[in-house]
Amino acid sequence: MAASNFEKALETILHHEGGFVNHPRDPGGMTNLGVTKRVWEEWTEVEADEREMRSLTPEKVGPLYKARYWDRVKGDDLPAGLDLAVFDWAVNSGTGRAAKKLQAMIGTTADGGIGPNTLKALKKYIKDEGVKETIENYTKVRQDFYESLSTFDTFGKGWTRRNQETCDMACGMV
């Protein structure tokens, strides 16, 4: 898998995440380009106000997405398409959850860290299922998770659209 998929995947993430929001029912709170105030403050080690959050650009947040999400889910080691699907869910729901759900789906220890054992199990799963089918199965697991959330009535339509768009784009990368 070529590392160049990160840029295409990031473009997709930023499209899904959109601009500045501060929805009262969103547990993430103040967010811009998908980066919450808390995550931005952890990344920069500086307190951020609304002005700072509104000033975020793709160039500013790109390195954060690479280090905190893409690299943590081993995006460069995943097959094309699945890299996008796992990265997108990691951004939306956390790297641990995205990894654990993938691990559970492929029948390996769901410890939330993608390493050699997960990659070995994934290779076997893909050999049996195929990459597109793996992406589609992962999309279903993701949708089931969203539908289990108490905030699905508020955010479910957007999550469902994002999940399907990610699946379509990911399958097109195979």
N, C-alpha and C positions, 0 to 999 in steps of 0.2 A: 504494500500500500504506500503510495507516494505521500509525503508530508504536505504536498501542495493542496491536498483536500481540506486542510485547515481553513484556508482563506475562503473557499467556496462554502464550507460549513458555517464559518463565522458570518458570512453575508446572509445566509439563511436564518441564523439565530437572530441577528440584528433586525431582519425584516419581521420576524415573529414577535420580538420583544417590543419593538416600536420605541417611541420617545418617552418623555417624562410623564409619569403617573404618580398619584398618591391617593389611591382608592381606599376608603375607610374600611372595607371588608377584606382587603388584601393584607395578609399577615406580613408580607415583605415591606410594607410601608413605602416611603419615598423611594422611587426607582426610576432610572433612566437607562435606556438601551439594555434593559434587563439586569442592570447592576443595582442592587439595593444599597441604601445609604450605609448600612452596617458592613456589607461586604467591601464597599469602596473605602470606608474608613479603616478597615482591617488591612486592605491592600496598600493604602497610602500612609497609614499610621498617623493620619491627621484627621481631625474632626471636620466633617463636611456639612455646610448649610445648604439651603435650597438653591442658592445661586450656583454653588459649586456643582451640585447634582445636575442642575439644568445645563451646565457647560460641558458635560461629558460628550466626547466624540468617539466615533469608531476607532480612531487612531489611539486615543487614550485608553480605551477599554480592551483593545485587542490583546495586549500582553497579559492582562488579567485572565481573559477567557482561555488563552493558550495554557498558562501555568496552572490555573485553578480548576479547569474543567477538562479541556482536551487532553493534556498530559496525564491527568489523574485517571482518566478512563482509558488511557493507552490508545488514543485515537490513531496514532501512526501505526499501531500494530493490528488494528481491526480492518476487516475487508471494506473496500469502498462501498459506501451506502450505509452499511451497519455503523461505520464510524460516525456518520451524521446522526443517525437515529439515537445512538447512545449518548453522543455529545448533547443533542437537543434536550433529551430527557434529563441529563445531568444538570444542565443549565436551569431547566424548569423546576426540578424537584430535588436536586442535590446529587453529587457524584456517588455517594454511598448507596442511595436508593436505586439509581440507574444501574449500578454495577450489581447490586444484590438481586434485582429483578432479572437481569440477564443471566446471572449465575444460577438462580433457581430454575429459570426456563431451560437451561442447557444441562441441568442435573449435576452441578458441581457445588462445592461448599459456598454458601452465600455469605461471604464475610465482608463484602463491600469494597474489596480491593482487587482490581484486575491485575493478575500476575501470571507467571508461567503456567500454573495449573489451570487457571481459567482459560487462557489462550489455547492450551492443549485440548481442553474439553470443548471449547468453541469450534476448533478445527474439525473435531470428530462430528459434532452436531451439524455443522455446515456440510460436511461430506455426506451425511445422511439426508439432510433437509434441503440444502441449497441456500445460497445467500439471500435471494429474494424471499423465499419462504421464511427464513430466519428473521428478516426484517418485518415481514407481515405478522409473524407470531409475536415478536417483540412489541409491535404496534398494538396488538390485541391486549397483551399484558398491561401495557401503558394505559389503554382506554379503560380496562377493568379497574385499575388503580384510581383513575380520575373519578369514575362513577361511584367509587366507594367513599369519596370525600364529602363532608358536610357542606362544603362550599360549591359543590357541583351545580346547584341550581343557579348560583350567581355567575360562575366562571366557566361552566361546563361547555357551553356552545363554543367559546373561544378555544378552550383546550382541545375539544374534539376536532375543530377545524385545523388547529396547529398540528395535532397528532396525524391527521390524514394527509395534510400537505407535506409533512416531514416524511411520511411513509412513501408518498408518491415520488418525491424528489429523491429519496434514498434508493428506491427501486430503480429509478432512472440512472443512478450512478454505477449500477452493477454491470 
